[in-house]
């Protein structure tokens, strides 16, 4: 199980939870599982979000999520 920490703007789409758990081994599987469990998240995830695994931002869906790491979904971070 992966514990996914959500930014406050996403809470209303998941029953006001701050942390949700899904079965996943990669970022892509995690995002797909979140949408399957909470379909209202689909437009937000489709627009683009940032995923931090143990404090490091990752962009690829194939990135593994090792057991016991911290995972955060945040507003999309853009460089400039």
SULJOHU-V50348 format. One record per residue. N is the residue number from 1. RES is the residue in one small letter. OMEGA is omega as a letter, one per 30 degrees, with the letter a starting at -180 (NA if undefined). D_LAST is the distance of its C-alpha to the last C-alpha in whole Angstrom. Layout:
{{N & RES & OMEGA & D_LAST} {N & RES & OMEGA & D_LAST}}
This chain:
{{1 & x & l & 35} {2 & x & l & 31} {3 & x & a & 30} {4 & x & l & 27} {5 & x & a & 26} {6 & x & l & 24} {7 & x & a & 22} {8 & x & a & 24} {9 & x & a & 24} {10 & x & a & 25} {11 & x & a & 28} {12 & x & a & 30} {13 & x & a & 30} {14 & x & l & 31} {15 & x & l & 34} {16 & x & l & 33} {17 & x & l & 32} {18 & x & l & 29} {19 & x & l & 30} {20 & x & l & 31} {21 & x & l & 33} {22 & x & l & 33} {23 & x & l & 34} {24 & x & l & 32} {25 & x & l & 31} {26 & x & l & 28} {27 & x & l & 25} {28 & x & l & 26} {29 & x & l & 29} {30 & x & a & 28} {31 & x & l & 26} {32 & x & l & 29} {33 & x & l & 31} {34 & x & a & 29} {35 & x & l & 30} {36 & x & a & 33} {37 & x & a & 34} {38 & x & a & 32} {39 & x & l & 32} {40 & x & l & 30} {41 & x & a & 27} {42 & x & a & 27} {43 & x & l & 25} {44 & x & l & 22} {45 & x & l & 22} {46 & x & l & 22} {47 & x & l & 19} {48 & x & l & 17} {49 & x & l & 17} {50 & x & l & 15} {51 & x & l & 18} {52 & x & l & 19} {53 & x & a & 22} {54 & x & l & 23} {55 & x & a & 20} {56 & x & l & 18} {57 & x & l & 16} {58 & x & a & 17} {59 & x & a & 17} {60 & x & l & 20} {61 & x & a & 23} {62 & x & a & 25} {63 & x & a & 24} {64 & x & l & 27} {65 & x & l & 28} {66 & x & l & 30} {67 & x & l & 33} {68 & x & l & 32} {69 & x & l & 28} {70 & x & l & 26} {71 & x & l & 24} {72 & x & l & 22} {73 & x & a & 20} {74 & x & l & 18} {75 & x & a & 15} {76 & x & l & 13} {77 & x & a & 10} {78 & x & l & 7} {79 & x & a & 4} {80 & x & NA & 0}}
